[in-house]
Amino acid sequence: MIAPSILSADFARLGEEARAVRGADWLHVDVMDAHFVPNLTLGLPVVQSLLQATDIPIDCHLMIENPGRWAPGYAEAGAYNVTIHAEATDDPIAVARDIRAAGAHAGLSIKPGTPIEPYLEVLREFDTLLVMSVEPGFGGQSFMPEVLSKARTVRKLVDTGHLTLLVEIDGGINADTIHAAAEAGVDCFVAGSAVYGASDPALAVASLRASAAESSAHLHA
């Protein structure tokens, strides 16, 4: 699965940019509040507009404080998947249940420096795990391969039936780095500049998908 990130799109032409990635599996939307991360992007009104502009499922990544207050609103608006940060809440399970009750899939994201082990039990309540392969807050950063051990750990638990979960990765994903991520067991790849920096974003999506499939043992299984 390829999820183009509109963080790398032209914010003045978001409707057109959403249509430019036809064939994408999800459209990844980074919501930043300038508190949890040192950047401010967009919020619920823009997501509501995007939902009217595309039929690609919207994957909202909430890099915000107090996600329990704000996350259900994105689910109610019609987002397909709403991801919160483990570091932003004391009760991720309660937030996950609220997101699901509001009609969306629930995702948990962890920063590069956050270990996965304390959250393995919590992940039973989630539909997706988003492994950050850059520090959250800004696009265009370099991929951090050391985070792939987290993807491998969770992939083993999924493959052995201990978890039912989609493994997603976000940060520095391009034609070079997607192979290592796919080998580590990732299902869904968030790509920003690798898609929106290409002359044909839809072709870039197809190319990344083919690259991931080549390197992914579990996708062939």
Secondary structure, DSSP 8 states (H G I E B T S, - for coil): -EEEBGGGS-GGGHHHHHHTTTT-S-EEEEEEBSSSSS-B---HHHHHHHHHH--S-EEEEEE-S-HHHHHHHHHHHT-SEEEEEGGG-S-HHHHHHHHHHTTSEEEEEE-TTS-SGGGTTGGGG-SEEEEESS-TT-SS----GGGHHHHHHHHHHHHTTS---EEEEESS-STTTHHHHHHTT-SEEEESHHHHTSSSHHHHHHHHHHHHHHH-HHHH-
